[in-house]
Amino acid sequence: MPRVILFDVNETLLDMAALDPLFEGLFGDRSVRAQWFDRMLQSALVSTVTARYSEFGVTGLAALEMVATQRGVELSDDHRLELRETMQHLPPHPEVRTSLERLRDAGLRLASLTNSTPQVAEAQLANAGLRDLFEESLSAHEVRRLKPAPEPYRMAADALGARLGEVRLVAAHSWDIAGALNAGCAAAFVARPGKVLDPLVEAPDVVGADLAEVATKIMEAEL
């Protein structure tokens, strides 16, 4: 049974709605934030498939450039800096800390695994007040392959001294769930608003509307 619980960070733990004022000011429409993040993920997947690695933050800025070009908006250095800074100061979803504490106090090992660089990952968790809950803050940058490629999940298992079959990934993204399952991990899906599982991919055994529900089901499955 998996005893190490890995957590994706952006959207899974941290609330990216904090970026909405930036996008509303830049584009006059806060919903563009979702378009930008989708474009960022698409570019990240392309870089993984074509084996042309780019740091996740660089990919995010490139995606912002693409959206701005599509909408006829000129970006400034201040806009780029604001995006970088705000990404490092995202707040956690309301139920996140108490849910993580429940899992830790139940004896499960907790670690994070993100596509962001180690420096950004550490800053995000520290600024969100969550870093103390994790044994390790792990980054796909270490293997220069972004999730959902199998290498980041394998690296995480190795770093934690666990077999892949002893690891469960928690994420709010169907592509991350698919990657973890393909690598040999278990998974748990946090169905944040607007997030759905891919019907073409095997469903994980744990699904919940938020991290509180997912934590309860993980403890039922693991303990």
C-alpha positions in Angstrom: 0.0 0.0 0.0 1.4 3.5 -0.8 2.7 5.3 2.2 4.4 8.3 0.6 2.0 11.0 -0.5 3.3 13.3 -3.2 1.5 16.6 -3.9 1.3 18.7 -7.0 1.5 22.4 -6.0 -0.1 24.8 -8.4 -3.9 24.6 -8.3 -3.8 21.4 -6.2 -2.5 23.1 -3.1 -2.3 26.8 -4.1 -5.1 29.0 -5.4 -4.2 30.6 -8.7 -7.2 32.9 -8.5 -4.7 35.3 -6.9 -3.5 36.0 -10.4 -6.9 37.2 -11.6 -6.3 40.9 -10.8 -3.2 40.8 -12.9 -5.0 39.4 -15.9 -8.0 41.7 -15.5 -5.7 44.7 -15.4 -3.7 43.5 -18.4 -6.5 42.1 -20.6 -9.7 43.5 -19.1 -10.8 39.9 -18.4 -9.8 37.8 -15.5 -10.9 34.6 -17.2 -7.8 35.0 -19.5 -5.8 33.5 -16.6 -7.3 30.1 -17.4 -6.4 30.5 -21.1 -2.9 31.4 -20.2 -2.4 28.4 -17.8 -3.8 26.1 -20.5 -1.4 27.5 -23.0 1.4 27.1 -20.5 0.6 23.5 -19.9 0.3 22.8 -23.7 3.7 24.3 -24.3 5.2 22.3 -21.4 3.7 19.1 -22.8 5.2 19.9 -26.2 8.6 20.5 -24.7 8.3 17.1 -22.9 7.2 15.2 -26.0 9.9 16.8 -28.2 12.6 16.4 -25.5 13.4 20.1 -25.6 13.5 21.1 -22.0 12.5 24.6 -20.8 12.1 25.7 -17.2 8.4 25.9 -16.2 8.7 29.6 -15.4 10.2 30.4 -18.8 7.3 28.4 -20.3 4.9 30.5 -18.3 6.3 33.8 -19.6 6.3 32.4 -23.2 2.7 31.5 -22.8 1.9 35.0 -21.6 3.6 36.4 -24.7 1.5 34.1 -26.9 -1.8 35.2 -25.2 -0.8 38.8 -25.4 0.0 38.5 -29.1 -3.3 36.8 -29.7 -5.2 39.7 -28.0 -3.1 42.5 -29.4 -1.7 43.5 -26.0 1.9 44.7 -25.5 3.6 43.3 -22.4 6.0 45.3 -20.3 8.8 44.1 -18.0 6.7 45.1 -15.1 3.9 42.7 -16.3 6.4 39.9 -16.5 7.9 40.7 -13.1 4.4 40.9 -11.5 3.5 37.4 -12.9 6.8 35.9 -11.5 6.3 37.5 -8.1 2.6 36.7 -7.7 3.3 33.0 -8.7 5.6 32.8 -5.7 3.0 34.2 -3.3 -0.1 32.2 -4.1 -2.2 31.5 -1.1 -3.2 27.9 -0.3 -6.8 26.8 -0.8 -8.6 27.2 2.6 -8.7 23.5 3.5 -5.2 22.6 2.5 -3.2 23.1 5.7 -5.6 21.3 8.0 -5.9 18.4 5.5 -2.1 18.1 5.2 -1.8 18.1 9.0 -4.3 15.3 9.3 -2.4 13.2 6.8 1.0 13.9 8.5 -0.4 13.3 12.0 -1.8 9.9 10.7 1.8 8.8 10.0 1.9 9.3 6.3 5.0 10.8 4.7 4.3 14.0 2.7 6.4 15.5 -0.1 5.7 17.9 -3.0 6.5 17.3 -6.7 6.2 20.3 -9.1 7.3 21.3 -12.5 8.5 24.6 -11.1 12.2 25.0 -10.4 13.5 24.1 -6.9 13.9 27.8 -6.0 10.3 28.7 -7.0 8.9 25.6 -5.4 10.6 26.4 -2.1 9.4 30.0 -2.2 5.9 29.0 -3.0 5.5 26.6 -0.1 7.3 28.9 2.3 5.2 31.9 1.4 2.0 29.8 1.6 3.0 28.6 5.1 3.1 25.0 4.1 6.8 24.1 3.8 7.0 22.7 7.3 4.5 20.0 6.5 6.7 18.4 3.7 9.6 16.0 4.1 10.9 17.1 0.7 10.1 19.7 -1.9 10.9 18.0 -5.2 11.2 19.5 -8.7 11.0 17.9 -12.1 13.8 20.4 -13.0 16.2 17.9 -11.3 15.7 15.4 -14.2 15.0 18.1 -16.9 11.8 16.4 -17.9 8.4 17.8 -16.9 5.5 15.8 -15.6 3.7 13.8 -16.9 6.9 12.2 -18.3 7.8 9.2 -16.0 11.2 10.5 -14.9 10.0 13.1 -12.3 7.9 10.4 -10.5 10.8 8.0 -10.6 13.1 10.7 -9.3 10.7 11.5 -6.4 10.4 7.9 -5.4 14.2 7.5 -5.4 14.7 10.7 -3.4 12.3 9.4 -0.8 13.7 5.9 -0.7 10.4 4.4 -1.8 9.3 2.1 -4.6 6.9 3.6 -7.2 4.2 1.3 -5.9 4.6 2.9 -2.4 3.9 6.4 -3.7 0.6 8.1 -4.3 0.4 11.4 -6.2 -2.3 13.9 -5.4 -3.2 16.4 -8.1 -6.0 18.5 -9.6 -4.8 17.8 -13.2 -5.9 14.8 -15.2 -2.6 14.8 -17.1 -0.6 14.6 -13.8 -2.8 11.7 -12.7 -2.2 10.0 -16.0 1.5 10.4 -15.7 1.7 9.1 -12.1 -0.4 6.0 -12.9 1.7 5.4 -16.0 4.9 5.6 -14.0 3.5 3.0 -11.5 2.3 5.2 -8.7 -1.2 5.3 -7.2 -3.0 8.6 -7.5 -5.7 10.8 -6.0 -7.6 13.5 -7.9 -8.7 16.7 -6.4 -11.7 17.9 -8.4 -11.2 21.6 -8.1 -13.9 23.7 -9.9 -13.6 23.1 -13.6 -11.2 20.2 -13.3 -12.3 16.8 -14.6 -10.7 13.4 -15.2 -9.8 12.3 -18.7 -12.2 9.5 -19.7 -9.4 8.0 -21.9 -7.2 7.4 -18.8 -7.7 4.9 -16.0 -9.4 6.6 -13.1 -7.6 6.7 -9.7 -9.1 5.0 -6.7 -9.4 8.2 -4.8 -11.4 11.2 -6.0 -12.7 14.1 -3.9 -14.1 17.6 -4.4 -11.3 19.2 -2.3 -8.3 18.2 -0.3 -10.3 17.6 2.8 -12.4 14.9 1.1 -9.3 13.5 -0.6 -7.4 13.3 2.7 -10.2 11.4 4.3 -10.3 8.9 1.5 -6.5 8.5 1.4 -6.5 7.6 5.1 -9.3 5.1 4.5 -7.2 3.5 1.7 -3.8 3.7 3.3 -4.3 3.1 7.0 
